[in-house]
């Protein structure tokens, strides 16, 4: 067997090129809006601590269906409590042309380097966890060439999120303690976010009616996981939510 080092070098360069490819989540949201579509960030999510197994499907297969359905970007859960793996980032990035967001509980700077090294274009940063360190993590994400979606769960998190300089502010409708979902959380917090920020509603988005309700409070995009993954057809569900 001949060991072709030149061939291996070329393959490796191509592999790294795909991982390094820059794709903007903010630009994808704006592009969908200009096309008259609801910007849907579809989430690859096999399981959840609340309801258990949602769907048995390969990450690549789910991602391909989401892209075909019209999602503007993909969120990839990498936490083990959701049956996620970091390697899914790399797999999904190579399978689609959409921006890829890493969704996890990021509490150490190493995870930001890990995210970038596995192809993430953006990372979810939870202000409830990071508190006063939120700005530091946003700055590092930007330095590494990623966008930051800073997530808040209550009014007490807003100061950390807004002072971080992040353009993308996520409002999670799920109470982290009780796991109950209330779309009223977004309705309460969105008006407190200055114009110029992109508001992303998270959790509890099940229908176009939910979307229309939250659009009234300036929500620009919707991160949707369970209702898409649990649908008989991932592709058709996304098409329905985008208003395509």
N, C-alpha and C positions, 0 to 999 in steps of 0.2 A: 504493500500500500504506500503510495507516494503522499507525502505531507506537503501540501501546496500552501506555503505561508502567505504568498501574495493573494490567493483566493480568500484565505481566512481574514487577512487584513481588510480586504474590500468588504466582506460580509460584516465585519465588526464596525467599520466606518458607517455603513448603511444603517446598521442597527442603532448605533448611538445617534445618528442624524435624526431618526424618527423620534427617539426619546427627547431630544433637545428641541424639537420643533415647537416654536412659540405659537400659541393659539389663545386669543383673548376672550375671556368670559364676558367682560363688559361689551366688547365689540359684537359678540354673538347675540347678546340680549338686544342691543340696539338694532342689529340687522333684522332680527325677527319682528321687532316692533314696526320697523319701516315697511316690512312686507305685509303688515296687517295681521300678524299672527301673535298669539299669546306666547311669550318666551317661557318655555318649559325646560327646567334643568331636571332631567330624568335620572333617577337613582338606581344603581345596581345594588340591590339589597335582598339577600336570600332569606334572611331571618330577622326577627326582632325579639328582644327580651320580653316584650309585652304579649305578643301573640304566637311566638315560636316560629316554626318554619312557614315561610310565605310561598316560596316557589323553588323547586329543584331545577336549576338551569345553569349552564356555563356562563360565566361573566361575559365572554366574547359574544355568545349568542344573544344574550339580553341586550348588550350594547348595540349590536347590529340592528336589532328590531327597533330600538329606541331612535337610532339615527334615521332609519327608514320612515318611522312614524312622524318625524318632524321636530324632534327635540333640538333645542339650540345648543345644548351642552349636556354633559354627563357628570353625575356625582358618583363616585365609587366609594362605598363603605369598606374600610379596611380593618375595622375593629373586630376582634374575635367573638365578641358578644353578639355580633350580627352575622356570624360566619364569614366575616371578611378577611382578606389577606392582602398584604402590601403588593404582592405579585400581580394582583388583579389590575392595578394601575398600569403596569407595563403592558399587560395583555390587551386592555381596553384601548390604550393610547395607540397601539399598533393596528387595531382593528377598525378604528373609525377616524373621521377627519374633524371631529368636534373637539372643543376644549374639554379638558378633563379636570375635575375638581376632586381633591382628596378629602373625604369626610371621615374624621376620626377625632379622638380626644387628644389633641396635641398639647403636651405639657412640658416638652423638652425640645431644645433647639435642634437636637439631632434629628428629630422627626421632620423638620423642614428640609434638611439636606437629603434625608431619605426620600422625601416626597419628590423633590426635584430630580434626584437620581433615578427615580422610577417613572419619570415622565409627566408628573403632575404639572398642570398649567396654573392651578390655583389651589389654595388650601382653605379649609374651614377653621376659623379660630374662635373659640367660645369664650366670650368676655367673662362669663360666670366663673370659668376656671382660671383664666389668666389674670383677670382683674387689672392691677396696675402694671402688669407686664405686657398688656395687649399691644401697646405702641411698639415696644421692642420687637415683638414677634411679627407685627405687620411690616416693620422696617426691614427685618431680615428676609421675610418672604419676598418683598419687592427687590431687595438686593440680589436674591438668587434667581430673579426673573419670573416670579410667580405673582399672581394677584391674590388678595386676601379677602375672603368673605367673613366679616366679623359678625358673629351670631349673638343676639341678646334674647333673654327670656323675660326680663322685667325692666322696669324703669331704672332700677339701681345699676343696670349694666350699661345704660345708654351713654353715660359720661365716659366710660372707658372706650366704648366703640367710637363715639364721635370725636374724641380727642386723639384717637390713633391715626387719623388722616385717611382711614380706609374709605374708598368710594362705594364699596359694596357692603350694605348692612342687611343682615338676615334677621328676621324676627321668627323665632320658633314658638309655635302655638302650643307646644307640649310642655307641661309642668314637669320638670326633671324629678321632682319628689313623688308626685302621685301618678305621673305618666298620662294624666288626663289631657285632652286636647280641647282648646277653646279658641275659635277664630277671633273672638273678641280681643284676644291679646294683641293681634296685629292691628285691629281697629283702634285700640287704645294707644299703642306706641307709635304707629306710623306718623300721625300728625306731629309728633315731637321731633321728628327727624327733618333737618333742614333740606330744602330743595338743593339739587346738585348731587345728592347721594342716590344711589340705585338701591331701592328697597326690594328685598327678596323675602317672600313669605314661605315658611317651612312648616311642615306637618299639618295633617288634617285636610289636605286639599283632595277632594274626592270627585268633584264635578265642575262643569263649566259655570254652574250657579255659584259655587264657592269662589271661583276666580272672579266673576263679575262683582260679587259682593266686596272683595278685597281691593279690586281695582278702584273702587270709589274713594279709597284712602291712599291713593298714589303708589300702590304696589306695582312694580315694574315686571317682576319675574317670579316664578313659582317653582320651588324645589319639591318634587313629588316622588315619593318612593313606593310606599305600600300599595296605594290604589292602582298604580301602574303594574307593579310586579304581581299583584294578585288577580289582575284582569285576565280573562280567557285569552285575549289578544293584546300583547304589549303594544304593538304597532297601532292598532285601532284605538286603544285608550288614549295614547298620546295625540293622535290625530283629532280625537274628540276634544281634548283639553286645549289644544292649540287654536281651535276654531277654524281649522284648515278646510 
